[in-house]
Amino acid sequence: MAPGVEPRQQVQEQKEANARLSRRNGALDAEVRDLKQGFEAIEERARYELGLIKQDEIFFQVVPPPPSPGPGGR
């Protein structure tokens, strides 16, 4: 305890500090979630639109068979 400071006052000051830190933690948590979702969206677009893959991944491309010629076709 700091000399000359009432225990109740110390408790109140600590509660206020805790509340500030809790708000800050909430803001940081929201920022982390936004960054993760943003990164996931970028990764998804890179994969599907540009065909990019991660290091150590194996890419398989499934090619549909060519259409068979219909009656009278070659």
N, C-alpha and C positions, 0 to 999 in steps of 0.2 A: 504494500500500500504506500502511496505517496504521502509524505507528511503533510498534514493540514487539509487533506481532502476527505470529505465524508464518504463512508462506504456506499451510501445510497447514491451519492453523486457519481462515484466511480462506476457503479452498476449501470446507471443511466447513460453515462458516457460510453461504456462498453456496448450497451444495447444499440446506441446510435451508430457506433462504428460497425457493429455487426450488420445492421440494416443497410448501411452504405455498401459494405463488402458483398452482401447478398444481392443487392441490385446490380453491382458490377459483375458478379459471377453470372447472373442471369443474362446480362447483355453479352458477355463473352461467350456463353453457351449458345445464344442465338446466332452470334457471328460465326462460330465454328460450324453450326448446322447449315447456315447459308453457304459457307465456303465448301463444305462437303457436298451439298446438293448441287452447287454450281459446278464443281469438279466432275461429279457424276454425269451431269448433263453434257458437259464438254466431251467427256470420254465416250458417252453413248453416241453423240454425233460423229466423233472421229471414227468410231467402229463402223457404224451403219452407213454413213455418207461417204467416208473416205476409205473404208476398208482397212483401217489400221488395226494392228494387234499389239499386245503387250510383249515385252521381252520374255522369252522362254515359253510362249504359247505356240501351239501348233495350229495352223490354219488349214481347214478342209473346205474345199469348194465343191458343192454338189451341183453337177450340171445335168439338167433334164435331157433325156434322149431326144434326138431330132424327131420331128413329126413323121410318121410313116406315110408314104404316098397313098392316096385314096384310090378308088377304082379308076382305072384308065390312066393312072399316073405312071411315072417312069420308075 
